[in-house]
Amino acid sequence: MQSQLVSIITPMYNGGTFVSQTIETVLNQTYPNWEMIIVNDGSKDDSPEIVSEFSKKDSRIRLINQPNGGSASARNNGLRNAKGRFICFLDSDDLWEPVFLEEQINFLTENNASIVSASYNRINDKNDKILKPFIIPARMRYSNILKTCSLSCLTTLYDKNKIGDVFFDESLMSMRDDHAFWLSLLKKTDFALGNKKVLASYRMFVASTTANKKKVMIPQFNIYYKIEKLGLIRSTYYFIHWAINGYIKYL
């Protein structure tokens, strides 16, 4: 599988503070056959110039510019331009361990899986670890992801040959578009597998965590009610599970 191309899709909006660190963790991967598609979603800072300098030095890094349309639009732009068999995502402020791609591709192929994800650290803006690592469940089905979204845009990798083309719902803009996407993927396979190894670092801004949770409550409910069309009772049931599990996740 070392010959198989991996497409890494990175949406970016005003990512100048951290995007260099993110790119460096991709450049340091032990698995060399990748392309990194960074979609600049109308940034107003110097992040496009930073990415452009990296792309001049390594042709595996590609910069695509678009007007601001939200993370769903940016990720879809990346997906439409992706050439790889394996697809994964990496936000412009998150970090991978050097063995991330190698470990995840081996984990996927050894288990003959379609989708794999991994555990990760939580870090602050100084790269200090905060909270405890999130350890992913060993196996996740569609019904599990309805209750809590254990898959992340940081550590999930899937085989497009098995899954096919799946795109983000752009009507969600940047609100829970990732959760809806994972549900779409899990309708195409029986389960996703979780690698217990901690292979990445998710950057958290603790002061905004509570505010963000309140902000996404209505969009989250609408995933159940309007996107998945589960009806009022089932939508309420899964929303309550999501709220409780979300609280536990950040203890």
C-alpha positions, 0 to 999 in steps of 0.5 A: 500500500506504500504506492497508494496516494493519500489526499490530505484536505485542509480547509483554511480561514485566517490560519496564519498563526498555526498553519506552518506547524500543521504543514510541518507535521505533514512534511515529517510523515514517514509515509511519503506518498501524499498530496496536501490540498489546502483550500483557502476559504477567503482568508484575510490574513497572511496564511495564503502567502505562508502556504504558497511558500511551502508549495514552492518548495514541495510540489505535494502541497497545493493551494486552492483559493476560493471566496469564503463559503465555510468549511463544508464548501472548502472541504468539498473543493478539496475533495473534487480536486483530490487524486488519492485513493485514501482521503483524510482531513487535517484542519489548519491548526491541528497536528499529526504524529510523524507516523500518523499516515503509515499507522492508519494505512496499515491499520486500515489494510490489515483489518480490511476496513473502509474507514479508520480513525484514531485517538488524539491529544488535546492541546492549547495554543502553546502546544501544551496538553490539556484534558486527557487524550481522547481514546476512540472506541474500537468500533463505531456504527451509524447508530453510535455516531448518532449518539456521539461523534467519535470520528474526527476530521483530525484522525479519520482516513477512508478508502475511496475505492470502497466508499465512493464519492461523498461530499459535505452538505454545504447548506450547513456551512461550518456548523456540524458539517463534519458530523453529517459527513461521517453519518453519510459515510457510515451509510455506505459501510457497516462500521468504522474502526478505531485505532487506540494509538494516540496519533495526533493533537487537536487544538482546543481554545478552552474559553470558547468551548462552552460558547461553541457548544451552545452555538451548535445546539440547533444545527445539531438537532437539525442534523437529526430532524432535517438531514437524517429525517429521524422524526421528532421523538428519535431526533430528541432522543439522539440529541439528548445522548449527544449533549450528555456525551459531549459534556463527558467528552470534555471533562 
